[in-house]
Amino acid sequence: MKWPQWISSTKILVLVVSFSIIIGSSYNTYLSCDRFYNADSETYLHIAKGDFNDQSLIRKYRIVVPALAALVSYPISMVYDKIVQDKRTVYDWPLLTGFYLVNSFLMALSALVIFLIMQEMGISERASYIGLAAFLTGGRWASYTAGHPVTDSLTILCIAGMVYGIISQKNRILFASIVIGLISKESFALFFPLLILFSKKNNRLTILTGISFSLLCYFGIKFQIDAISFTSGTASLKEAFDTIESIKLSIGKLFSIKGMADLFSVYGFFSLFLITGLLYGSFRKKIKKQFNLFFLAFTSIILIHLLLSSELARMLFLGSALFVPLLASAAEVHPWFEKIIKGEKAHI
């Protein structure tokens, strides 16, 4: 079978293996949904059922993942009770399964796009696989995002698509990421100034058109949902501004032992490639090129996400599009592992 030119065996392998890893590692999270059940979950499950009344004035416009989960859950609901003997009725298990499958696939797609980003950056294939391992299994947020009824998987994919579209100059991917990004999470708009600032002549029109379309889509969806749920058009804006009050709480968490531990848990011990490497001058010299203006601006926007949310680690995970390549690069040029990763014999 001859695949289209843009599909390669490596891409297929990365996608299939990533899906296999994430769907397995998040299975316990899916089964233990009651442990992680929160207001976010409640909103997204109601949205999937078309119920927008009395839901979060911020989250209820993020309809893409809930809609896909509802679509996937429909055929599952036809056979679920016949296949599964567990008669727990507290939750809508077919719908939870729909979220589990959709989020796992979106996370696998995100892994593929992050892999492509690493290839564009010239990171070796071996180091890129280490980066994928850090993303998919390094911490606890990948399994949470895939196994729980949330929508972060789409935001991670859109951010990764945006970064890949910029560095590879693939305007279609860039356009789609911008348009879908805003309806996946409203704070995606924080990336708009970065996109404009770092746009090149051949993709400036794509970025401006994408931003325009994304705003039209978002406010069109918002208008329709506000109409059917009898919500004031300005109510969500007021609630969004109220999140600014979280900044003081987030700063307190950020500089606490628990906050530091939470941030470390995003990629876990894979972070040690970077932390221990910084002890060596040769490493610092090699890794310095990663900290360009685009990376610093991107990191600043992720930091704003952290400050606006009390869930610091979860927001940091959104920045995987550039943080994972940084960890992969750190592994590649680390004095302890450089020869091994480059395929040379190491003298230990």
C-alpha positions in Angstrom: 0.0 0.0 0.0 1.4 3.4 -1.0 0.8 6.2 1.5 0.5 9.9 0.6 3.9 11.7 0.7 3.2 13.5 4.0 2.6 10.1 5.7 5.7 8.1 6.6 6.1 4.8 8.4 7.9 6.7 11.3 4.9 9.0 11.8 2.5 6.0 11.8 4.7 4.2 14.2 5.0 7.2 16.6 1.2 7.7 16.5 0.3 4.0 17.1 2.9 3.5 19.8 1.9 6.8 21.5 -1.8 5.8 21.5 -0.9 2.4 22.9 1.1 3.9 25.7 -1.3 6.6 26.7 -4.4 4.4 26.6 -2.7 1.9 28.8 -1.2 4.3 31.3 -4.4 6.2 31.7 -6.7 3.2 32.1 -6.6 3.3 35.9 -7.5 7.0 35.8 -10.5 6.2 33.6 -11.7 3.5 35.9 -11.1 5.6 39.0 -12.9 8.7 37.7 -14.6 9.3 41.0 -11.2 10.1 42.6 -10.6 12.9 40.1 -14.2 14.1 39.7 -14.5 17.8 39.9 -16.5 20.8 38.7 -14.6 20.7 35.3 -15.7 17.1 34.8 -19.3 18.0 35.7 -19.4 20.8 33.1 -17.9 18.7 30.2 -20.2 15.8 30.8 -23.2 18.0 30.8 -22.0 19.7 27.6 -21.6 16.3 26.0 -25.3 15.7 26.7 -26.3 19.1 25.3 -27.1 20.6 28.7 -25.7 24.1 29.0 -27.9 25.4 31.8 -26.3 26.4 35.1 -22.8 25.4 33.8 -19.5 27.2 34.2 -19.6 30.5 32.4 -16.1 29.9 31.2 -15.9 26.1 30.4 -19.3 25.6 28.7 -18.1 27.1 25.4 -15.4 24.4 25.0 -17.6 22.1 23.0 -15.3 20.2 20.6 -14.0 17.4 22.9 -17.4 16.9 24.6 -19.1 16.7 21.1 -16.6 14.2 19.9 -16.9 12.2 23.1 -20.7 12.1 22.7 -20.3 11.0 19.1 -17.9 8.1 20.0 -20.0 7.1 23.0 -23.2 6.6 21.0 -22.3 3.2 19.5 -20.6 2.2 22.7 -23.8 2.8 24.7 -25.6 0.3 22.4 -23.4 -2.6 23.6 -21.8 -1.4 26.8 -24.2 -3.2 29.3 -24.0 -6.4 27.3 -20.2 -6.4 27.3 -19.5 -5.0 30.7 -20.9 -6.8 33.7 -20.1 -4.1 36.1 -23.5 -2.4 36.8 -22.2 0.8 38.5 -24.8 3.4 37.5 -23.4 6.5 39.4 -21.7 7.7 36.2 -22.5 7.5 32.5 -19.8 4.9 31.6 -20.3 4.9 27.8 -19.8 8.7 27.8 -16.8 8.4 30.1 -15.4 5.8 27.6 -16.0 8.3 24.8 -14.0 10.9 26.6 -11.3 8.3 27.3 -10.9 7.3 23.7 -11.1 10.8 22.2 -8.6 12.2 24.7 -6.2 9.3 24.3 -6.2 9.8 20.5 -5.7 13.6 20.8 -2.8 13.0 23.2 -1.3 10.5 20.7 -1.7 13.1 18.0 0.0 15.7 20.3 2.9 13.3 20.8 3.3 13.0 17.0 3.3 16.7 16.5 5.8 17.2 19.3 7.9 14.5 17.7 7.8 16.5 14.4 8.8 19.7 16.3 11.8 17.9 17.7 12.7 16.7 14.2 12.4 20.2 12.8 14.7 21.4 15.6 17.4 18.9 14.6 17.1 16.7 17.7 18.2 13.1 17.1 15.7 10.4 16.8 16.9 8.6 20.0 16.6 11.8 22.0 13.2 12.5 20.5 12.0 9.2 21.8 13.2 10.2 25.2 11.2 13.3 24.9 8.1 11.4 23.9 8.6 9.2 27.0 8.8 12.3 29.2 5.5 13.6 27.6 3.5 10.4 27.7 4.7 8.8 31.0 7.1 11.1 32.8 4.5 12.6 35.1 0.9 12.3 36.2 -0.8 14.8 33.9 -0.7 12.8 30.7 -2.8 10.0 32.2 -5.1 12.5 33.9 -5.7 14.4 30.6 -6.4 11.2 28.6 -8.4 9.2 31.2 -10.5 11.9 32.6 -13.5 13.9 31.1 -11.5 17.1 30.4 -10.6 19.0 27.3 -6.9 19.8 27.9 -5.8 17.3 25.3 -7.2 19.5 22.4 -5.5 22.6 23.8 -2.1 20.7 24.0 -2.6 19.6 20.4 -3.4 23.1 19.2 -0.5 24.7 21.0 1.8 22.0 19.5 0.3 22.5 16.1 0.8 26.3 16.4 4.5 25.8 17.3 5.0 23.3 14.5 3.2 25.5 12.0 5.5 28.4 12.9 8.9 26.6 12.8 8.0 24.4 9.7 6.2 27.2 7.9 3.2 24.8 7.3 0.4 27.4 7.1 -2.5 24.9 6.9 -1.5 23.4 10.3 -0.9 26.8 11.7 -4.3 28.1 10.6 -6.2 25.1 11.9 -4.4 25.3 15.3 -5.3 28.9 15.7 -8.9 28.5 14.8 -9.5 25.4 17.0 -7.2 26.6 19.7 -9.5 29.4 20.9 -12.5 27.2 21.2 -10.5 24.6 23.0 -9.5 27.1 25.7 -10.2 30.8 25.8 -6.7 31.6 27.2 -5.3 30.4 23.9 -5.8 34.1 22.9 -2.8 34.9 25.0 -0.7 33.4 22.2 -2.1 35.8 19.6 0.5 38.6 20.3 3.3 36.0 20.1 2.0 34.8 16.8 1.9 38.3 15.3 5.3 39.2 16.8 7.1 36.2 15.4 5.2 35.9 12.2 7.2 35.9 8.9 6.1 37.5 5.7 4.9 34.3 4.2 2.6 33.3 7.1 1.5 36.7 8.4 -1.7 36.6 6.4 -2.4 33.0 7.6 -2.0 34.1 11.2 -4.2 37.2 10.9 -6.9 35.3 9.0 -6.7 32.5 11.5 -7.1 34.9 14.4 -10.1 36.5 12.7 -11.7 33.1 12.0 -11.1 31.9 15.6 -12.7 35.0 17.1 -15.7 34.6 14.7 -16.1 30.9 15.7 -15.7 31.5 19.4 -18.2 34.4 19.6 -20.6 32.6 17.2 -20.6 29.5 19.5 -20.8 31.7 22.6 -23.8 33.6 21.2 -25.6 30.4 20.4 -24.9 28.8 23.8 -25.8 31.9 25.7 -29.1 32.1 23.7 -30.2 28.5 24.5 -29.0 28.7 28.2 -30.5 32.2 28.8 -27.1 33.6 29.8 -26.0 37.2 29.5 -23.4 37.8 26.9 -21.2 39.7 29.4 -21.5 37.2 32.3 -18.7 35.0 31.1 -16.4 38.0 30.6 -17.0 39.1 34.2 -16.2 35.6 35.5 -13.1 35.5 33.3 -11.8 38.7 35.0 -12.6 37.2 38.4 -9.9 34.6 37.7 -7.3 37.4 38.2 -7.9 37.0 41.9 -6.2 33.6 41.6 -2.8 35.2 40.9 -2.0 35.8 44.6 -2.9 32.3 45.5 -0.9 30.9 42.6 2.2 32.9 43.5 2.0 31.5 47.0 1.8 28.0 45.7 4.6 28.5 43.1 7.1 29.3 45.8 6.1 26.6 48.2 7.6 23.1 48.6 4.3 21.6 47.5 4.2 23.9 44.4 7.8 23.0 43.5 7.0 19.3 43.9 3.9 19.7 41.7 5.9 21.3 38.9 8.5 18.6 39.1 5.7 16.0 38.8 4.9 17.3 35.3 7.8 15.4 33.7 9.1 13.7 36.8 12.6 12.4 36.8 13.0 13.2 33.1 13.5 16.8 34.3 16.8 15.7 35.8 18.4 15.6 32.3 18.1 19.4 32.4 18.7 20.0 36.2 21.9 17.9 36.5 23.2 19.0 33.1 23.3 22.6 34.2 26.1 21.8 36.5 28.4 21.5 33.5 29.7 24.4 31.5 29.8 22.4 28.2 26.2 21.5 28.7 25.1 25.1 29.4 26.9 26.3 26.3 25.1 23.7 24.1 21.7 24.1 25.6 21.8 27.9 25.5 20.6 28.0 21.9 17.2 26.6 23.1 16.5 29.7 25.1 15.8 32.0 22.2 13.3 34.9 22.2 10.5 32.7 20.9 11.0 30.1 23.7 11.1 32.9 26.4 8.0 34.5 25.0 6.2 31.2 24.9 7.3 30.4 28.4 6.0 33.7 29.6 2.6 33.0 28.2 2.6 29.6 29.9 3.6 31.3 33.2 0.5 33.6 32.8 -1.6 30.4 32.5 0.0 29.2 35.7 -0.8 32.4 37.6 -4.4 32.6 36.4 -5.0 29.0 37.5 -4.5 27.4 40.9 -3.5 24.1 39.1 0.1 25.0 38.4 1.4 21.7 37.1 -1.6 21.1 34.8 -1.0 24.5 33.2 2.7 23.9 32.8 1.9 20.6 31.0 0.1 22.7 28.3 3.5 24.0 27.3 4.8 20.5 26.3 5.3 21.6 22.7 8.5 23.4 23.6 9.3 22.0 27.1 9.5 18.4 25.9 12.0 19.3 23.1 14.0 21.1 25.7 14.2 17.9 27.8 15.1 15.9 24.8 17.9 18.3 23.9 19.1 18.2 27.4 19.3 14.4 27.2 21.1 14.6 23.9 23.9 16.8 25.0 24.1 15.7 28.7 27.7 14.8 29.5 26.6 11.5 31.1 24.5 10.3 28.1 25.7 12.2 25.1 27.7 9.3 23.5 25.0 6.7 24.2 22.2 8.8 22.7 24.3 9.6 19.6 25.0 5.9 19.1 28.6 5.9 20.1 30.3 3.6 22.6 30.3 5.0 26.1 33.3 4.5 28.4 31.8 4.0 31.9 
